[in-house]
Amino acid sequence: MAITYSKLFEPAALTAVAATLYTVPTVPGSSLLRGGRMRLTNTSGTPKTGRLYAVPAGQVASDTYIFFSDQTVPAFGYVDVDIPILAAGDYLQALANGGAGVNAQLIAGGVFSA
């Protein structure tokens, strides 16, 4: 089993529209993102909410794929969120409600393959 450690995505400012933060490589086809953990940081003085999706390859973000559903990120605070296992071609999307001020950053995880 091979493990690849690399920076999976750059820190990103979230908007009100779901944006793709990371897509699991499709080569090799056995790739899995495991042990993923990300931080949502609120840089504003008012509480905001975030939404995270773990979307299977070939699908589009919908309520079926939400794993962090409009939960509050406190003013000038953060929330750490575990990312479900993602297979080759699956992707991670995120958005923030309430205007600018929520950033996303990966803090743990690796891509494993057989």
Secondary structure, DSSP 8 states (H G I E B T S, - for coil): -EEE----S--EE--SS-EEEEE---SSTT-EEEEEEEEEEE-SSS-EEEEEEEE-TT----GGGEEEEEEEE-TT-EEEEE---EETT-EEEEEEESSS-EEEEEEEEEEEE-
